[in-house]
Amino acid sequence: MGKFILKRIFLETLPSLLVIITVTFFLIRLAPGGPFSSEKQISAEVLEQLNSHYGMDKPLFAQYFSYLLNICKGDFGPSFKYPGRTVTELISESFPVSLELGLYALIFAILTGILAGVVAALKPGSFMDYFTMSVSMAGICIPAFVLGPLLVLVFSLKFGWVNVSGWNTFSDRILPSITLGMMYVAYIARLTRGGMLETMVQDFIYTARSKGLSETAVIFKHALRGALLPVISFMGPAAAGMISGSFVVETIFSIPGLGRFFVTAAFNRDYTMILGTVIFYAIIIIIFNTLVDIIQTILNPRLRNY
């Protein structure tokens, strides 16, 4: 197992991070404009001093290797948009909000997806099967930037049940969590449905029924336990996707999370903030995927050779 983990770190994780850092670094530099481009014109002397202060007067490759060296020290650099603030400080302040939103969305996706999958599997080919799968698939068909405003229009503006935006009360968490988690409901529902259909025809299910157990006990104590194995394997990428994919949702609902900082940084050409956010989220995704691989390897030792 130790050899497997070291192999993942040195042969997959670190090269992947290096590629992500390199591609992001040069792509944002190729974009038109710069961190000091604004409607207000500044003198050439001031611009030269700013570039010198942030090390942007050096050759591009010198800036790249200098940034790699700082990353190895855990330093994401200062923010161009927020003078006197470092990228590390901004991430540490805003990421807990994104993490909370991702956890709420994950809970919603798990509960809704499993319930829809179980209901559909109990009567395959029936109206309830097609209805639940169709409703859950709406999360994939309707993107977040469409679903979010629709939920705001109905539940905030028309009925007035929740606030339009903000992150103050528990009700403020409801619509963003549904918007973010809805896309994953369909995946979890289909995995649960497939697992249930496969498990319900196993011999131990017939044995449990022959012992006189109620259908509820058969489903929730025996069938669901085996049916959720594919869902558990999907939880790693899903959790990473929800935590790192909240950019649009945080912007729609004015949530002070890390995704909103990333969008603002992109508009303002805040190079260090863009790079820091991309690297931070890449590390999170890699950690979640690695944990899932380790758990699957523990359950199935044959995977250690791959």
C-alpha positions in Angstrom: 0.0 0.0 0.0 2.9 2.4 0.8 4.4 1.7 -2.6 1.0 2.4 -4.2 0.6 5.7 -2.5 4.1 6.9 -3.3 3.6 5.9 -6.9 0.4 8.0 -7.1 2.1 11.0 -5.5 5.4 11.1 -7.5 4.2 9.6 -10.9 0.7 11.1 -11.1 -0.1 13.8 -8.5 3.1 16.0 -8.8 3.3 15.8 -12.6 -0.4 16.7 -12.9 0.1 19.7 -10.6 3.1 20.9 -12.6 1.1 20.7 -15.9 -1.8 22.6 -14.3 0.5 25.3 -12.9 2.3 25.7 -16.2 -0.7 25.8 -18.5 -2.6 28.3 -16.2 0.5 30.5 -15.8 1.1 31.0 -19.5 -2.6 31.1 -20.5 -3.4 34.1 -18.2 -0.3 35.9 -19.4 -1.4 35.5 -23.1 -4.8 37.0 -22.3 -5.1 40.7 -23.3 -4.7 43.3 -20.6 -2.9 43.1 -17.3 -3.5 43.4 -13.5 -2.8 47.2 -13.7 -4.9 47.9 -16.8 -7.9 50.0 -15.8 -10.1 52.8 -17.1 -7.9 55.3 -15.2 -4.7 55.9 -17.0 -1.5 55.8 -14.9 1.8 57.2 -15.8 4.6 55.1 -17.2 6.8 55.8 -14.1 4.1 54.4 -11.8 3.4 51.4 -14.0 7.1 50.7 -14.1 7.3 50.8 -10.3 4.3 48.5 -9.9 5.8 46.0 -12.3 9.1 46.1 -10.5 7.4 45.7 -7.1 5.6 42.6 -8.2 8.5 41.2 -10.2 6.7 41.5 -13.5 9.5 43.4 -15.1 11.5 40.2 -15.4 11.5 37.8 -18.4 8.4 35.6 -18.5 10.3 32.4 -17.8 12.1 34.0 -14.9 8.7 34.9 -13.4 7.6 31.3 -14.0 10.5 29.6 -12.2 10.3 32.2 -9.4 6.6 31.4 -9.0 7.4 27.6 -8.9 10.0 28.2 -6.2 7.5 30.2 -4.1 4.8 27.5 -4.6 7.3 24.9 -3.2 7.5 27.2 -0.1 3.7 27.4 0.2 3.6 31.0 -0.9 0.9 31.9 -3.4 2.1 35.5 -3.5 0.4 38.9 -3.0 -3.0 39.8 -4.5 -2.9 42.5 -7.2 -6.6 43.4 -6.6 -6.4 43.6 -2.8 -3.2 45.5 -1.8 -1.7 44.3 1.4 -3.4 41.0 1.3 -1.9 37.7 0.3 -3.6 35.0 -1.8 -3.2 32.6 1.1 -5.1 34.9 3.4 -8.0 35.4 1.0 -8.2 31.6 0.4 -8.2 30.8 4.1 -11.0 33.3 4.7 -13.3 32.4 1.8 -12.8 28.7 1.4 -14.8 27.7 4.5 -17.9 29.3 2.9 -17.3 27.3 -0.3 -16.7 24.1 1.7 -20.0 24.6 3.7 -21.9 25.2 0.4 -20.3 22.0 -1.1 -21.2 19.9 2.0 -24.9 21.1 1.9 -25.1 20.4 -1.8 -23.5 16.9 -1.3 -26.1 16.1 1.4 -28.9 17.2 -0.8 -27.6 15.2 -3.8 -27.1 12.0 -1.7 -30.5 12.0 0.0 -32.4 13.0 -3.1 -30.5 10.8 -5.5 -30.7 7.7 -3.3 -34.4 8.2 -2.7 -35.1 8.6 -6.4 -33.0 5.6 -7.3 -34.7 3.3 -4.8 -38.2 4.4 -5.8 -37.3 3.9 -9.5 -35.8 0.4 -8.8 -38.8 -0.9 -6.9 -41.0 -0.8 -9.9 -38.7 -0.8 -13.0 -40.5 0.2 -16.2 -43.4 1.9 -14.4 -44.5 5.5 -14.4 -42.6 6.2 -11.2 -39.4 4.8 -12.7 -39.6 7.1 -15.7 -40.9 10.1 -13.7 -38.1 10.0 -11.0 -35.4 9.4 -13.6 -36.7 12.2 -15.8 -36.9 14.7 -12.9 -33.4 13.8 -11.7 -32.0 14.1 -15.2 -33.3 17.7 -15.3 -30.3 18.6 -13.1 -27.9 17.6 -15.9 -30.0 19.2 -18.7 -30.5 22.5 -16.9 -27.2 24.3 -16.2 -26.6 26.1 -12.9 -26.8 29.6 -14.4 -30.3 28.8 -15.6 -31.6 26.8 -12.7 -30.3 29.3 -10.1 -32.2 32.3 -11.4 -35.3 30.2 -12.0 -35.3 29.1 -8.3 -34.8 32.7 -7.2 -37.7 33.8 -9.5 -40.1 31.3 -8.0 -39.2 30.9 -4.4 -37.7 34.3 -3.6 -39.5 36.8 -5.8 -42.9 35.1 -6.3 -43.4 33.4 -2.9 -40.9 35.3 -0.8 -39.9 32.2 1.2 -36.2 32.8 1.1 -33.8 35.7 0.4 -32.6 36.4 -3.1 -29.0 36.4 -2.1 -26.6 36.4 0.9 -25.1 33.9 3.3 -26.5 35.0 6.7 -29.3 32.6 7.8 -29.9 28.9 7.2 -32.6 29.7 4.6 -29.9 31.4 2.5 -28.3 28.0 2.1 -31.3 26.3 0.6 -31.4 27.5 -3.0 -27.6 27.6 -3.6 -27.3 24.0 -2.3 -30.1 22.8 -4.5 -28.6 24.6 -7.5 -25.2 23.2 -7.0 -26.2 19.6 -6.0 -29.0 19.1 -8.6 -26.5 18.1 -11.3 -25.2 15.2 -9.2 -28.7 13.9 -8.2 -29.1 12.2 -11.6 -25.8 10.4 -11.4 -26.4 9.2 -7.8 -30.0 8.2 -8.7 -28.9 6.1 -11.8 -26.1 4.4 -9.8 -28.5 3.6 -7.0 -31.2 2.3 -9.4 -28.7 0.1 -11.2 -27.2 -1.2 -8.0 -30.7 -1.9 -6.6 -31.8 -3.8 -9.7 -28.7 -5.9 -9.6 -28.9 -6.6 -5.8 -32.6 -7.4 -5.7 -32.2 -10.6 -7.7 -29.4 -12.0 -5.6 -29.9 -15.1 -3.6 -29.5 -13.5 -0.2 -32.5 -11.2 -1.0 -34.7 -14.3 -1.6 -33.4 -15.8 1.6 -34.2 -12.7 3.6 -37.8 -12.7 2.2 -38.2 -16.4 2.9 -37.4 -15.7 6.6 -40.4 -13.5 6.8 -38.7 -10.1 6.9 -40.8 -7.1 5.8 -40.1 -5.6 2.4 -38.8 -2.4 4.2 -36.3 -4.4 6.1 -35.2 -6.3 3.0 -34.7 -3.0 1.0 -33.0 -0.9 3.7 -31.1 -3.5 5.7 -30.0 -5.8 2.9 -30.5 -4.6 -0.7 -29.5 -0.9 -0.2 -26.2 -1.9 1.5 -24.9 -3.6 -1.6 -26.6 -1.2 -4.0 -24.7 1.8 -2.6 -21.2 0.5 -3.4 -21.1 2.3 -6.8 -22.4 5.4 -5.1 -19.6 5.3 -2.6 -17.1 5.1 -5.4 -18.7 8.1 -7.0 -18.6 10.2 -3.9 -14.9 11.2 -4.2 -15.2 12.9 -7.6 -18.7 14.2 -6.7 -17.5 15.8 -3.5 -14.5 17.4 -5.2 -16.7 18.7 -8.0 -19.2 20.3 -5.7 -16.6 22.0 -3.5 -14.6 23.2 -6.5 -17.4 23.8 -8.9 -19.3 26.5 -7.1 -18.0 29.5 -9.1 -21.3 30.2 -10.9 -23.5 29.5 -7.9 -21.6 31.8 -5.6 -21.8 34.5 -8.2 -25.5 34.1 -8.8 -26.4 34.2 -5.1 -23.7 36.7 -4.0 -22.0 34.2 -1.7 -18.7 35.3 -0.2 -16.9 32.1 -1.2 -13.7 31.3 -3.0 -15.4 30.9 -6.3 -16.6 34.5 -6.3 -13.0 35.6 -5.7 -11.9 33.6 -8.6 -14.5 35.2 -11.0 -13.5 38.7 -9.7 -9.8 37.8 -10.2 -10.4 36.7 -13.8 -12.1 40.0 -14.6 -9.4 42.0 -13.0 -6.4 40.0 -14.3 -5.3 39.2 -10.8 -2.7 36.7 -11.8 -1.7 35.5 -8.4 -5.3 35.0 -7.2 -6.2 33.1 -10.4 -3.2 30.8 -10.1 -3.6 30.3 -6.3 -7.3 29.4 -6.7 -6.7 27.0 -9.6 -3.8 25.3 -7.7 -5.8 25.1 -4.5 -8.8 23.5 -6.1 -6.6 21.2 -8.2 -5.0 19.9 -4.9 -8.5 19.4 -3.4 -9.7 17.4 -6.5 -6.5 15.3 -6.5 -6.8 14.6 -2.7 -10.4 13.4 -3.1 -9.6 11.2 -6.1 -6.6 9.8 -4.4 -8.5 8.9 -1.2 -11.2 7.1 -3.3 -8.4 5.2 -5.1 -6.9 4.2 -1.8 -10.2 3.0 -0.4 -11.0 1.0 -3.5 -7.5 -0.5 -3.4 -8.0 -1.5 0.2 -11.3 -3.2 -0.8 -9.8 -4.7 -3.9 -6.1 -5.4 -3.6 -5.8 -6.4 -7.3 -6.1 -2.7 -8.2 -2.6 -2.0 -6.7 -1.0 -3.2 -9.8 -2.6 -0.5 -12.0 
